[in-house]
Amino acid sequence: MTAPETEEFAERFDVSRETLDKLFAYEALLKKWNPAINLVAKSTLEDMWSRHFLDSAQIFAMAPEDARIWADFGAGGGFPGLVIAILSAEKAPERQVILVESDLRKSAFLSTVTRELSLNIRVLAQRIEEIAPLKADVVSARALANLPKLLEFTARHLKPSGIAIFPKGARWQEELAQAKESWSFDYEAIESLSDPNSVVLKIHGAERV
Ligand SMILES: C[S@@+](CC[C@H](N)C(=O)[O-])C[C@H]1O[C@@H](n2cnc3c(N)ncnc32)[C@H](O)[C@@H]1O
């Protein structure tokens, strides 16, 4: 039987049975690897759908459908990047997702899921600072760094027309004010579906001032 949170997820994001099965397979691999390499906090393992999957899928839904290159920085256990790739297989099949993760054990996990689920993902087991410009349409990052640092990471890798999408916690306004000291940009702050105190920041046209 399908759990209510799974049904709610399927309905909210209008995904097929095949996509749900890929998410179940990813969940099983994550639970298998987590005790060895701590991909997500143990306390959140039983909350996979209402927390990590929902949190990631809302980011997917905020990007233009025709975004071809999507880079997720500091992908860790695959949030949001792996969920983006699983949803993209159904809804944006031309898209390639690039997962940048410098921790070798975590990037090995990301490569295993990529292979087992036949996803259109390129895993880069490198530091963001060291990779060649990606010319991405979208860059996302969850729980990686504060906003000024994220803008610095993103600047080299986003196309001029591209957007950056960063989920942020309750202190997002402080980070925004700090970022505005060195950057000019347009943004939207969208209330997070997984936590009413958090937002997802959508940023366009960032330029150093
Ligand atoms: C707190 S974890 C967040 C993981 C995932 N985004 C999530 O929300 O569950 C941050 C991840 O970023 C990776 N990381 C930190 N600095 C990095 C860098 N400069 N280049 C690539 N990866 C980095 C770490 O290895 C870690 O896996």
py3Dmol code that shows the C-alpha trace and the ligand (Angstrom):
import py3Dmol

protein = """\
ATOM      1  CA  MET A   1       0.000   0.000   0.000  1.00  0.00           C
ATOM      2  CA  THR A   2       1.208   3.540  -0.716  1.00  0.00           C
ATOM      3  CA  ALA A   3       1.740   5.820   2.304  1.00  0.00           C
ATOM      4  CA  PRO A   4      -0.354   9.052   2.432  1.00  0.00           C
ATOM      5  CA  GLU A   5       2.740  11.275   2.089  1.00  0.00           C
ATOM      6  CA  THR A   6       3.714   9.398  -1.079  1.00  0.00           C
ATOM      7  CA  GLU A   7       0.245   9.804  -2.542  1.00  0.00           C
ATOM      8  CA  GLU A   8       0.259  13.495  -1.643  1.00  0.00           C
ATOM      9  CA  PHE A   9       3.644  13.897  -3.321  1.00  0.00           C
ATOM     10  CA  ALA A  10       2.458  12.111  -6.486  1.00  0.00           C
ATOM     11  CA  GLU A  11      -0.641  14.265  -6.675  1.00  0.00           C
ATOM     12  CA  ARG A  12       1.060  17.579  -5.908  1.00  0.00           C
ATOM     13  CA  PHE A  13       3.791  17.104  -8.518  1.00  0.00           C
ATOM     14  CA  ASP A  14       1.698  15.041 -10.923  1.00  0.00           C
ATOM     15  CA  VAL A  15       4.271  12.255 -11.344  1.00  0.00           C
ATOM     16  CA  SER A  16       3.871   8.807 -12.890  1.00  0.00           C
ATOM     17  CA  ARG A  17       4.126   5.404 -11.187  1.00  0.00           C
ATOM     18  CA  GLU A  18       7.489   4.927 -12.905  1.00  0.00           C
ATOM     19  CA  THR A  19       8.855   8.117 -11.342  1.00  0.00           C
ATOM     20  CA  LEU A  20       7.554   7.072  -7.904  1.00  0.00           C
ATOM     21  CA  ASP A  21       9.278   3.705  -8.312  1.00  0.00           C
ATOM     22  CA  LYS A  22      12.567   5.498  -9.060  1.00  0.00           C
ATOM     23  CA  LEU A  23      12.121   7.581  -5.902  1.00  0.00           C
ATOM     24  CA  PHE A  24      11.458   4.389  -3.890  1.00  0.00           C
ATOM     25  CA  ALA A  25      14.613   2.827  -5.325  1.00  0.00           C
ATOM     26  CA  TYR A  26      16.627   5.948  -4.460  1.00  0.00           C
ATOM     27  CA  GLU A  27      15.149   5.931  -0.930  1.00  0.00           C
ATOM     28  CA  ALA A  28      16.177   2.278  -0.477  1.00  0.00           C
ATOM     29  CA  LEU A  29      19.761   2.972  -1.631  1.00  0.00           C
ATOM     30  CA  LEU A  30      20.005   6.001   0.638  1.00  0.00           C
ATOM     31  CA  LYS A  31      18.852   3.978   3.643  1.00  0.00           C
ATOM     32  CA  LYS A  32      21.328   1.234   2.754  1.00  0.00           C
ATOM     33  CA  TRP A  33      24.339   3.572   2.448  1.00  0.00           C
ATOM     34  CA  ASN A  34      23.466   6.060   5.172  1.00  0.00           C
ATOM     35  CA  PRO A  35      24.836   4.161   8.195  1.00  0.00           C
ATOM     36  CA  ALA A  36      28.274   4.016   6.519  1.00  0.00           C
ATOM     37  CA  ILE A  37      28.569   7.533   5.098  1.00  0.00           C
ATOM     38  CA  ASN A  38      25.956   9.698   6.810  1.00  0.00           C
ATOM     39  CA  LEU A  39      24.289  11.139   3.726  1.00  0.00           C
ATOM     40  CA  VAL A  40      21.408  12.704   5.668  1.00  0.00           C
ATOM     41  CA  ALA A  41      20.775  13.143   9.407  1.00  0.00           C
ATOM     42  CA  LYS A  42      19.554   9.816  10.792  1.00  0.00           C
ATOM     43  CA  SER A  43      16.593  11.563  12.433  1.00  0.00           C
ATOM     44  CA  THR A  44      15.254  12.534   8.974  1.00  0.00           C
ATOM     45  CA  LEU A  45      15.440   9.060   7.391  1.00  0.00           C
ATOM     46  CA  GLU A  46      11.835   8.197   8.238  1.00  0.00           C
ATOM     47  CA  ASP A  47      10.707  11.577   6.918  1.00  0.00           C
ATOM     48  CA  MET A  48      12.130  11.128   3.473  1.00  0.00           C
ATOM     49  CA  TRP A  49       9.006  12.073   1.476  1.00  0.00           C
ATOM     50  CA  SER A  50       7.623  14.943   3.513  1.00  0.00           C
ATOM     51  CA  ARG A  51      11.059  16.401   4.096  1.00  0.00           C
ATOM     52  CA  HIS A  52      13.782  15.685   1.545  1.00  0.00           C
ATOM     53  CA  PHE A  53      11.715  14.698  -1.495  1.00  0.00           C
ATOM     54  CA  LEU A  54       9.164  17.497  -1.058  1.00  0.00           C
ATOM     55  CA  ASP A  55      11.909  20.028  -0.320  1.00  0.00           C
ATOM     56  CA  SER A  56      13.716  19.054  -3.525  1.00  0.00           C
ATOM     57  CA  ALA A  57      10.689  18.702  -5.792  1.00  0.00           C
ATOM     58  CA  GLN A  58       9.476  22.223  -4.999  1.00  0.00           C
ATOM     59  CA  ILE A  59      12.801  23.481  -6.375  1.00  0.00           C
ATOM     60  CA  PHE A  60      12.279  21.433  -9.541  1.00  0.00           C
ATOM     61  CA  ALA A  61       8.878  23.082  -9.997  1.00  0.00           C
ATOM     62  CA  MET A  62      10.356  26.615  -9.781  1.00  0.00           C
ATOM     63  CA  ALA A  63      12.659  26.296 -12.796  1.00  0.00           C
ATOM     64  CA  PRO A  64      11.745  26.829 -16.450  1.00  0.00           C
ATOM     65  CA  GLU A  65      10.830  23.553 -18.159  1.00  0.00           C
ATOM     66  CA  ASP A  66      13.308  24.188 -20.969  1.00  0.00           C
ATOM     67  CA  ALA A  67      16.361  24.502 -18.675  1.00  0.00           C
ATOM     68  CA  ARG A  68      18.823  22.093 -20.313  1.00  0.00           C
ATOM     69  CA  ILE A  69      21.814  22.182 -17.975  1.00  0.00           C
ATOM     70  CA  TRP A  70      21.084  22.099 -14.244  1.00  0.00           C
ATOM     71  CA  ALA A  71      23.984  22.079 -11.795  1.00  0.00           C
ATOM     72  CA  ASP A  72      23.521  21.184  -8.127  1.00  0.00           C
ATOM     73  CA  PHE A  73      26.443  22.222  -5.916  1.00  0.00           C
ATOM     74  CA  GLY A  74      27.407  20.321  -2.756  1.00  0.00           C
ATOM     75  CA  ALA A  75      24.905  17.602  -3.689  1.00  0.00           C
ATOM     76  CA  GLY A  76      25.710  15.370  -0.681  1.00  0.00           C
ATOM     77  CA  GLY A  77      23.257  12.463  -0.663  1.00  0.00           C
ATOM     78  CA  GLY A  78      21.468  13.964  -3.687  1.00  0.00           C
ATOM     79  CA  PHE A  79      19.238  16.778  -2.405  1.00  0.00           C
ATOM     80  CA  PRO A  80      17.929  18.440  -4.384  1.00  0.00           C
ATOM     81  CA  GLY A  81      19.943  17.306  -7.459  1.00  0.00           C
ATOM     82  CA  LEU A  82      19.052  13.622  -7.619  1.00  0.00           C
ATOM     83  CA  VAL A  83      15.341  14.282  -7.121  1.00  0.00           C
ATOM     84  CA  ILE A  84      15.590  16.966  -9.852  1.00  0.00           C
ATOM     85  CA  ALA A  85      17.118  14.365 -12.195  1.00  0.00           C
ATOM     86  CA  ILE A  86      14.456  11.741 -11.389  1.00  0.00           C
ATOM     87  CA  LEU A  87      11.620  14.218 -12.041  1.00  0.00           C
ATOM     88  CA  SER A  88      13.388  15.546 -15.142  1.00  0.00           C
ATOM     89  CA  ALA A  89      13.507  12.021 -16.656  1.00  0.00           C
ATOM     90  CA  GLU A  90       9.696  12.232 -16.894  1.00  0.00           C
ATOM     91  CA  LYS A  91       9.099  15.956 -17.351  1.00  0.00           C
ATOM     92  CA  ALA A  92      12.207  17.390 -19.048  1.00  0.00           C
ATOM     93  CA  PRO A  93      13.960  14.433 -20.707  1.00  0.00           C
ATOM     94  CA  GLU A  94      16.468  16.632 -22.597  1.00  0.00           C
ATOM     95  CA  ARG A  95      17.905  17.988 -19.353  1.00  0.00           C
ATOM     96  CA  GLN A  96      21.289  16.987 -17.996  1.00  0.00           C
ATOM     97  CA  VAL A  97      21.876  17.360 -14.256  1.00  0.00           C
ATOM     98  CA  ILE A  98      25.423  17.929 -13.029  1.00  0.00           C
ATOM     99  CA  LEU A  99      26.034  16.975  -9.405  1.00  0.00           C
ATOM    100  CA  VAL A 100      29.142  18.560  -7.876  1.00  0.00           C
ATOM    101  CA  GLU A 101      30.265  16.851  -4.691  1.00  0.00           C
ATOM    102  CA  SER A 102      33.866  16.871  -3.482  1.00  0.00           C
ATOM    103  CA  ASP A 103      33.488  14.086  -0.898  1.00  0.00           C
ATOM    104  CA  LEU A 104      34.562  10.902  -2.693  1.00  0.00           C
ATOM    105  CA  ARG A 105      32.345   8.513  -0.737  1.00  0.00           C
ATOM    106  CA  LYS A 106      29.287  10.682  -1.339  1.00  0.00           C
ATOM    107  CA  SER A 107      30.094  11.117  -5.027  1.00  0.00           C
ATOM    108  CA  ALA A 108      30.478   7.309  -5.299  1.00  0.00           C
ATOM    109  CA  PHE A 109      26.974   7.002  -3.858  1.00  0.00           C
ATOM    110  CA  LEU A 110      25.647   9.561  -6.386  1.00  0.00           C
ATOM    111  CA  SER A 111      27.281   7.617  -9.245  1.00  0.00           C
ATOM    112  CA  THR A 112      25.742   4.354  -8.001  1.00  0.00           C
ATOM    113  CA  VAL A 113      22.218   5.808  -7.964  1.00  0.00           C
ATOM    114  CA  THR A 114      22.826   7.390 -11.393  1.00  0.00           C
ATOM    115  CA  ARG A 115      23.836   4.017 -12.832  1.00  0.00           C
ATOM    116  CA  GLU A 116      21.140   1.930 -11.142  1.00  0.00           C
ATOM    117  CA  LEU A 117      18.344   4.270 -12.205  1.00  0.00           C
ATOM    118  CA  SER A 118      19.828   5.120 -15.649  1.00  0.00           C
ATOM    119  CA  LEU A 119      19.619   8.866 -15.029  1.00  0.00           C
ATOM    120  CA  ASN A 120      20.998  11.657 -17.228  1.00  0.00           C
ATOM    121  CA  ILE A 121      23.459  12.871 -14.587  1.00  0.00           C
ATOM    122  CA  ARG A 122      27.135  13.812 -14.669  1.00  0.00           C
ATOM    123  CA  VAL A 123      28.790  13.486 -11.265  1.00  0.00           C
ATOM    124  CA  LEU A 124      31.808  15.728 -10.704  1.00  0.00           C
ATOM    125  CA  ALA A 125      33.795  14.571  -7.675  1.00  0.00           C
ATOM    126  CA  GLN A 126      35.607  17.895  -7.400  1.00  0.00           C
ATOM    127  CA  ARG A 127      35.524  21.151  -5.502  1.00  0.00           C
ATOM    128  CA  ILE A 128      33.230  23.778  -7.047  1.00  0.00           C
ATOM    129  CA  GLU A 129      36.145  26.231  -7.084  1.00  0.00           C
ATOM    130  CA  GLU A 130      38.147  23.868  -9.333  1.00  0.00           C
ATOM    131  CA  ILE A 131      35.729  22.906 -12.090  1.00  0.00           C
ATOM    132  CA  ALA A 132      35.610  24.523 -15.546  1.00  0.00           C
ATOM    133  CA  PRO A 133      32.638  26.888 -16.216  1.00  0.00           C
ATOM    134  CA  LEU A 134      29.470  24.806 -16.666  1.00  0.00           C
ATOM    135  CA  LYS A 135      27.314  27.332 -18.626  1.00  0.00           C
ATOM    136  CA  ALA A 136      24.311  26.171 -16.606  1.00  0.00           C
ATOM    137  CA  ASP A 137      20.718  27.343 -17.062  1.00  0.00           C
ATOM    138  CA  VAL A 138      20.009  26.637 -13.392  1.00  0.00           C
ATOM    139  CA  VAL A 139      22.278  26.296 -10.375  1.00  0.00           C
ATOM    140  CA  SER A 140      20.861  24.995  -7.092  1.00  0.00           C
ATOM    141  CA  ALA A 141      22.436  24.328  -3.708  1.00  0.00           C
ATOM    142  CA  ARG A 142      20.897  23.265  -0.402  1.00  0.00           C
ATOM    143  CA  ALA A 143      22.704  23.628   2.934  1.00  0.00           C
ATOM    144  CA  LEU A 144      26.051  24.431   1.330  1.00  0.00           C
ATOM    145  CA  ALA A 145      27.042  27.989   2.308  1.00  0.00           C
ATOM    146  CA  ASN A 146      25.709  31.465   3.107  1.00  0.00           C
ATOM    147  CA  LEU A 147      24.239  33.542   0.295  1.00  0.00           C
ATOM    148  CA  PRO A 148      27.331  35.710  -0.468  1.00  0.00           C
ATOM    149  CA  LYS A 149      29.432  32.538  -0.797  1.00  0.00           C
ATOM    150  CA  LEU A 150      26.779  30.835  -2.947  1.00  0.00           C
ATOM    151  CA  LEU A 151      26.718  33.817  -5.330  1.00  0.00           C
ATOM    152  CA  GLU A 152      30.484  33.640  -5.591  1.00  0.00           C
ATOM    153  CA  PHE A 153      30.342  29.884  -6.359  1.00  0.00           C
ATOM    154  CA  THR A 154      27.587  30.391  -8.916  1.00  0.00           C
ATOM    155  CA  ALA A 155      28.919  33.417 -10.831  1.00  0.00           C
ATOM    156  CA  ARG A 156      31.368  31.434 -12.983  1.00  0.00           C
ATOM    157  CA  HIS A 157      28.918  28.686 -13.849  1.00  0.00           C
ATOM    158  CA  LEU A 158      25.610  30.320 -14.725  1.00  0.00           C
ATOM    159  CA  LYS A 159      24.651  31.554 -18.220  1.00  0.00           C
ATOM    160  CA  PRO A 160      23.714  35.285 -18.262  1.00  0.00           C
ATOM    161  CA  SER A 161      20.041  34.279 -18.629  1.00  0.00           C
ATOM    162  CA  GLY A 162      20.306  31.585 -15.959  1.00  0.00           C
ATOM    163  CA  ILE A 163      18.766  31.445 -12.491  1.00  0.00           C
ATOM    164  CA  ALA A 164      20.073  30.360  -9.120  1.00  0.00           C
ATOM    165  CA  ILE A 165      17.718  28.591  -6.706  1.00  0.00           C
ATOM    166  CA  PHE A 166      18.690  28.360  -3.048  1.00  0.00           C
ATOM    167  CA  PRO A 167      16.496  27.121  -0.193  1.00  0.00           C
ATOM    168  CA  LYS A 168      17.208  29.204   2.907  1.00  0.00           C
ATOM    169  CA  GLY A 169      16.245  29.026   6.590  1.00  0.00           C
ATOM    170  CA  ALA A 170      14.673  31.549   8.960  1.00  0.00           C
ATOM    171  CA  ARG A 171      17.628  33.985   8.782  1.00  0.00           C
ATOM    172  CA  TRP A 172      17.370  34.437   5.022  1.00  0.00           C
ATOM    173  CA  GLN A 173      16.791  38.191   5.250  1.00  0.00           C
ATOM    174  CA  GLU A 174      20.100  38.697   7.084  1.00  0.00           C
ATOM    175  CA  GLU A 175      21.896  36.708   4.377  1.00  0.00           C
ATOM    176  CA  LEU A 176      20.164  38.741   1.693  1.00  0.00           C
ATOM    177  CA  ALA A 177      21.285  42.036   3.275  1.00  0.00           C
ATOM    178  CA  GLN A 178      24.841  40.707   3.548  1.00  0.00           C
ATOM    179  CA  ALA A 179      24.835  39.577  -0.097  1.00  0.00           C
ATOM    180  CA  LYS A 180      23.598  43.006  -1.259  1.00  0.00           C
ATOM    181  CA  GLU A 181      26.793  44.589   0.088  1.00  0.00           C
ATOM    182  CA  SER A 182      28.770  42.960  -2.742  1.00  0.00           C
ATOM    183  CA  TRP A 183      26.200  41.913  -5.370  1.00  0.00           C
ATOM    184  CA  SER A 184      23.286  43.398  -7.282  1.00  0.00           C
ATOM    185  CA  PHE A 185      20.516  40.985  -8.333  1.00  0.00           C
ATOM    186  CA  ASP A 186      16.772  40.487  -8.674  1.00  0.00           C
ATOM    187  CA  TYR A 187      15.139  37.913  -6.476  1.00  0.00           C
ATOM    188  CA  GLU A 188      11.913  36.266  -5.447  1.00  0.00           C
ATOM    189  CA  ALA A 189      11.492  34.713  -1.976  1.00  0.00           C
ATOM    190  CA  ILE A 190       8.955  31.905  -2.126  1.00  0.00           C
ATOM    191  CA  GLU A 191       7.648  30.353   1.102  1.00  0.00           C
ATOM    192  CA  SER A 192       8.922  26.794   1.493  1.00  0.00           C
ATOM    193  CA  LEU A 193       6.383  23.954   1.322  1.00  0.00           C
ATOM    194  CA  SER A 194       8.353  21.962   3.882  1.00  0.00           C
ATOM    195  CA  ASP A 195       8.810  24.714   6.510  1.00  0.00           C
ATOM    196  CA  PRO A 196       6.835  27.980   6.800  1.00  0.00           C
ATOM    197  CA  ASN A 197       9.857  29.768   8.356  1.00  0.00           C
ATOM    198  CA  SER A 198      12.029  28.974   5.354  1.00  0.00           C
ATOM    199  CA  VAL A 199      11.997  30.286   1.805  1.00  0.00           C
ATOM    200  CA  VAL A 200      13.368  29.338  -1.560  1.00  0.00           C
ATOM    201  CA  LEU A 201      15.290  32.228  -3.144  1.00  0.00           C
ATOM    202  CA  LYS A 202      15.169  32.514  -6.924  1.00  0.00           C
ATOM    203  CA  ILE A 203      17.932  34.843  -8.089  1.00  0.00           C
ATOM    204  CA  HIS A 204      18.435  36.420 -11.534  1.00  0.00           C
ATOM    205  CA  GLY A 205      21.082  38.677 -13.000  1.00  0.00           C
ATOM    206  CA  ALA A 206      23.627  38.605 -10.159  1.00  0.00           C
ATOM    207  CA  GLU A 207      26.546  40.973 -10.744  1.00  0.00           C
ATOM    208  CA  ARG A 208      29.327  42.056  -8.438  1.00  0.00           C
ATOM    209  CA  VAL A 209      29.076  45.714  -7.343  1.00  0.00           C
TER     210      VAL A 209
END
"""
ligand_1 = """\
27
LIG
C 25.596 19.992 4.455
S 25.902 19.044 3.039
C 24.387 19.276 2.135
C 24.129 18.159 1.179
C 22.834 18.258 0.374
N 22.839 19.410 -0.519
C 21.628 18.282 1.285
O 21.014 19.339 1.405
O 21.286 17.234 1.874
C 27.072 19.997 2.076
C 27.790 19.146 1.038
O 28.587 20.009 0.227
C 29.834 19.390 -0.032
N 30.785 20.494 -0.281
C 31.170 21.453 0.612
N 32.010 22.333 0.037
C 32.176 21.921 -1.263
C 32.932 22.414 -2.364
N 33.694 23.509 -2.247
N 32.868 21.763 -3.544
C 32.081 20.648 -3.672
N 31.344 20.132 -2.659
C 31.382 20.757 -1.468
C 30.125 18.585 1.240
O 31.003 17.500 0.981
C 28.730 18.121 1.649
O 28.425 16.864 1.101
"""
view = py3Dmol.view(width=600, height=400)
view.addModel(protein, "pdb")
view.setStyle({"model": 0}, {"cartoon": {"style": "trace"}})
view.addModel(ligand_1, "xyz")
view.setStyle({"model": 1}, {"stick": {}})
view.zoomTo()
view.show()
